[in-house]
Amino acid sequence: MQLVPTLIFSATFIGPGLSTAIPKELQPRIEPPGAWENPKVVEIDCSRGPETCNADCYGILCWVEPNPVQYIYGNSQRDAQGSGAVALRKLFRQPPQAREARGVFISDDVLRGRDSPEETVMNNADEGGQGEIMNPVPFPDNRAIGESLERQILAHGVSNGQYYLKKFLHTSGNPDYCALLQAIPPDRSRCSAKGKAPADPSRTSVIRAAERGDWRATPFKMMDFDKGDRWVGFPKTPKRGERLEKTSQEH
């Protein structure tokens, strides 16, 4: 398969050359000039974590998350805090009422065996952390894909500050978002959440909200493709009352 670098959040495209692919707020991160166009290609074996890969591919294909991304050594802990993944992992294990009070409308049936938040941009990337879109996946799958990625980063000599492009191998799913992503051209016709299973990434994607909730608890928001939500690189700010809407899980 071939994987074509995806363009990041097309609404922010601003001009010719490199700037046509990189939003203005991210351009200062591109050093040296041209680094984004020549990333190291890493191949992720999805056979041990199909749900995790499918969530990652949905993020790139439908939320228009960046691929390639910039590797930052030792970034993972910072990003896990910034994204809200630590708080979300705990929230996945709480009763539905507690989850819904903080904006997470994912059923117990879906979360059974899927209590590990997958940070789909990747928590070792400079673009991860704040604004990260996350999906619940089985912990063993999440760990296996993380290990596969790290082995590839080492094998290909991706150094601190370099860009790497994710290529997904041995994928599966219904739909298989990795196959749709890696089609030439990418096929975005299946991104809608309408008619999808409750555990589909289109219906389980969560982002940390920019504002604090009651008792300083971290609030979240369900992403909704059909309402125009896309990756923008910073936390989502819900409109008044929006965190309590039953969005993706109730379509």
C-alpha positions as CSV (number, residue, x, y, z in Angstrom):
1,M,0.0,0.0,0.0
2,Q,1.0,3.6,-0.4
3,L,0.1,6.3,2.1
4,V,-0.2,9.9,1.0
5,P,0.4,12.5,3.7
6,T,-2.9,14.0,4.7
7,L,-3.5,17.7,4.7
8,I,-4.2,19.3,8.1
9,F,-7.5,21.1,8.7
10,S,-8.2,22.4,5.2
11,A,-10.1,25.4,6.5
12,T,-6.8,27.0,7.6
13,F,-4.9,26.7,4.3
14,I,-3.2,30.0,3.7
15,G,-1.0,30.1,0.7
16,P,1.5,28.4,-1.7
17,G,4.2,25.9,-0.9
18,L,4.7,24.5,2.6
19,S,2.0,26.8,4.0
20,T,-0.7,25.1,1.9
21,A,-0.3,22.0,4.0
22,I,0.4,23.4,7.5
23,P,-2.0,25.6,9.4
24,K,-0.6,29.0,10.3
25,E,-0.4,28.2,14.0
26,L,1.7,25.1,13.4
27,Q,4.1,26.5,10.9
28,P,6.7,27.8,13.5
29,R,7.2,24.1,14.5
30,I,8.5,23.1,11.0
31,E,12.3,23.1,11.4
32,P,14.2,22.8,9.2
33,P,12.3,24.0,6.2
34,G,11.0,21.1,4.1
35,A,11.2,18.6,7.0
36,W,7.4,17.9,6.8
37,E,7.6,16.9,3.2
38,N,10.3,14.2,3.8
39,P,9.2,12.2,6.8
40,K,10.5,8.8,7.9
41,V,7.8,6.2,7.1
42,V,7.0,3.8,9.9
43,E,4.9,0.7,9.4
44,I,2.5,-0.2,12.2
45,D,1.4,-3.9,12.4
46,C,-2.3,-3.7,13.3
47,S,-2.9,-7.4,13.6
48,R,-2.4,-7.2,17.4
49,G,-4.5,-4.1,17.9
50,P,-7.1,-3.7,15.1
51,E,-9.5,-1.5,17.1
52,T,-6.7,0.9,18.0
53,C,-5.5,1.2,14.4
54,N,-9.0,1.7,13.2
55,A,-9.5,4.6,15.6
56,D,-6.2,6.1,14.5
57,C,-7.1,5.8,10.9
58,Y,-10.5,7.3,11.4
59,G,-8.9,10.3,13.1
60,I,-6.6,10.9,10.1
61,L,-9.2,10.2,7.5
62,C,-12.3,11.9,9.0
63,W,-11.2,14.2,11.8
64,V,-8.4,15.4,9.5
65,E,-5.7,14.8,12.1
66,P,-2.1,15.4,11.0
67,N,0.0,12.6,9.4
68,P,3.0,12.9,9.4
69,V,3.6,14.2,13.0
70,Q,6.8,15.5,14.7
71,Y,8.4,13.0,17.1
72,I,9.3,14.6,20.5
73,Y,11.3,12.3,22.8
74,G,9.9,12.0,26.3
75,N,6.7,13.8,25.2
76,S,4.2,11.0,26.3
77,Q,3.6,12.0,29.9
78,R,3.1,15.7,29.0
79,D,0.6,14.8,26.4
80,A,-1.3,12.3,28.6
81,Q,-1.9,15.2,31.0
82,G,-2.6,17.8,28.3
83,S,-5.1,15.6,26.4
84,G,-7.0,14.5,29.5
85,A,-6.2,10.8,28.9
86,V,-5.4,10.2,32.5
87,A,-8.7,11.6,33.7
88,L,-10.6,10.0,30.9
89,R,-9.2,6.5,31.7
90,K,-10.6,6.9,35.2
91,L,-13.9,8.2,33.9
92,F,-14.4,5.2,31.6
93,R,-14.5,3.1,34.8
94,Q,-17.2,5.2,36.5
95,P,-21.0,4.8,36.3
96,P,-22.8,6.3,33.3
97,Q,-24.2,9.2,35.4
98,A,-20.7,10.3,36.3
99,R,-19.5,10.0,32.7
100,E,-22.5,11.9,31.3
101,A,-22.1,14.7,33.9
102,R,-18.7,15.4,32.3
103,G,-19.8,15.1,28.7
104,V,-18.9,11.4,27.9
105,F,-21.9,9.6,26.4
106,I,-20.5,6.1,25.8
107,S,-22.5,3.1,27.0
108,D,-21.3,0.5,29.5
109,D,-21.6,-2.1,26.8
110,V,-19.1,-0.3,24.6
111,L,-16.7,0.3,27.4
112,R,-16.7,-3.2,28.6
113,G,-13.2,-4.4,27.7
114,R,-12.4,-1.0,26.2
115,D,-11.3,1.3,29.0
116,S,-8.0,2.5,27.6
117,P,-8.1,5.9,25.8
118,E,-6.3,5.8,22.5
119,E,-4.7,9.2,21.8
120,T,-5.1,9.1,18.0
121,V,-2.7,11.8,17.0
122,M,-0.1,9.9,19.1
123,N,1.2,11.0,22.5
124,N,4.8,11.0,21.4
125,A,4.0,13.7,18.8
126,D,4.4,17.5,19.2
127,E,0.9,17.8,17.7
128,G,-0.5,15.5,20.5
129,G,-1.6,16.5,24.0
130,Q,-3.8,19.6,24.0
131,G,-6.7,19.0,21.5
132,E,-6.0,15.2,21.3
133,I,-9.0,13.2,20.1
134,M,-9.4,9.9,22.0
135,N,-11.3,6.6,21.6
136,P,-11.9,3.8,24.1
137,V,-10.0,0.6,23.0
138,P,-8.9,-2.6,24.7
139,F,-5.8,-2.0,26.8
140,P,-3.8,-4.9,25.3
141,D,-4.5,-3.6,21.8
142,N,-3.4,-0.1,22.8
143,R,-0.2,-1.3,24.3
144,A,0.6,-3.6,21.4
145,I,0.2,-0.8,18.9
146,G,2.3,1.6,21.0
147,E,5.0,-1.0,21.2
148,S,4.9,-1.6,17.4
149,L,5.2,2.2,16.8
150,E,8.1,2.6,19.2
151,R,10.0,-0.4,17.6
152,Q,9.5,1.2,14.2
153,I,10.7,4.6,15.4
154,L,13.9,3.0,16.7
155,A,14.4,0.8,13.6
156,H,14.1,3.8,11.2
157,G,16.2,6.1,13.4
158,V,13.5,8.7,13.9
159,S,15.3,11.3,16.0
160,N,14.0,14.0,18.3
161,G,12.2,16.7,16.2
162,Q,12.0,14.6,13.0
163,Y,8.7,13.9,11.3
164,Y,7.3,10.4,10.8
165,L,4.5,9.2,8.6
166,K,2.3,6.3,9.8
167,K,1.5,3.5,7.4
168,F,-0.9,0.8,8.7
169,L,-0.5,-2.9,7.8
170,H,-2.7,-5.9,8.4
171,T,-5.8,-3.8,9.1
172,S,-9.4,-4.8,9.7
173,G,-12.7,-3.4,10.7
174,N,-16.2,-2.8,9.5
175,P,-15.7,-0.4,8.0
176,D,-11.9,-0.7,7.7
177,Y,-10.9,3.0,8.1
178,C,-7.3,2.2,7.4
179,A,-8.1,0.7,4.0
180,L,-10.2,3.8,3.3
181,L,-7.4,6.1,4.4
182,Q,-4.8,4.3,2.3
183,A,-6.9,4.1,-0.8
184,I,-5.7,6.3,-3.7
185,P,-7.3,8.8,-3.2
186,P,-8.5,8.4,0.4
187,D,-12.2,7.5,0.6
188,R,-14.0,9.8,3.1
189,S,-17.5,8.6,2.1
190,R,-17.9,6.4,5.2
191,C,-17.1,9.0,7.8
192,S,-20.6,9.8,9.0
193,A,-21.8,8.3,12.3
194,K,-25.2,7.6,10.9
195,G,-26.1,3.9,10.9
196,K,-22.8,2.9,12.6
197,A,-22.4,0.5,15.4
198,P,-22.1,2.0,18.9
199,A,-18.4,1.1,19.2
200,D,-17.5,2.6,15.9
201,P,-14.8,5.4,16.2
202,S,-17.3,7.8,14.6
203,R,-19.5,7.4,17.8
204,T,-16.9,7.1,20.5
205,S,-14.4,10.0,19.8
206,V,-13.9,12.2,22.8
207,I,-11.9,15.5,23.2
208,R,-11.1,17.4,26.4
209,A,-13.0,20.6,26.8
210,A,-11.1,23.8,27.1
211,E,-13.0,24.9,30.2
212,R,-13.0,23.4,33.7
213,G,-16.2,21.8,35.0
214,D,-17.7,21.8,38.4
215,W,-15.3,20.9,41.3
216,R,-12.4,21.5,38.9
217,A,-13.1,18.1,37.3
218,T,-11.9,17.7,33.7
219,P,-14.9,18.0,31.3
220,F,-15.1,16.4,27.8
221,K,-17.1,16.6,24.6
222,M,-18.2,13.9,22.2
223,M,-16.9,14.7,18.7
224,D,-19.6,14.7,16.0
225,F,-18.5,14.4,12.4
226,D,-22.0,15.1,11.1
227,K,-22.1,18.4,13.0
228,G,-18.8,19.5,11.5
229,D,-16.4,18.7,14.3
230,R,-12.8,18.3,13.1
231,W,-9.3,18.2,14.6
232,V,-8.0,21.8,15.2
233,G,-5.0,21.2,17.5
234,F,-6.5,22.6,20.7
235,P,-9.2,21.6,23.2
236,K,-12.8,21.9,22.1
237,T,-14.8,24.7,23.7
238,P,-18.5,23.5,24.1
239,K,-21.3,26.0,23.6
240,R,-23.5,26.6,26.5
241,G,-25.2,23.3,27.5
242,E,-23.4,21.4,24.7
243,R,-21.5,19.1,27.1
244,L,-24.8,17.6,28.3
245,E,-26.2,16.8,24.8
246,K,-26.6,13.2,24.0
247,T,-24.7,13.3,20.7
248,S,-22.8,10.5,19.0
249,Q,-24.1,7.6,21.2
250,E,-27.7,8.6,20.9
251,H,-28.1,9.0,17.1
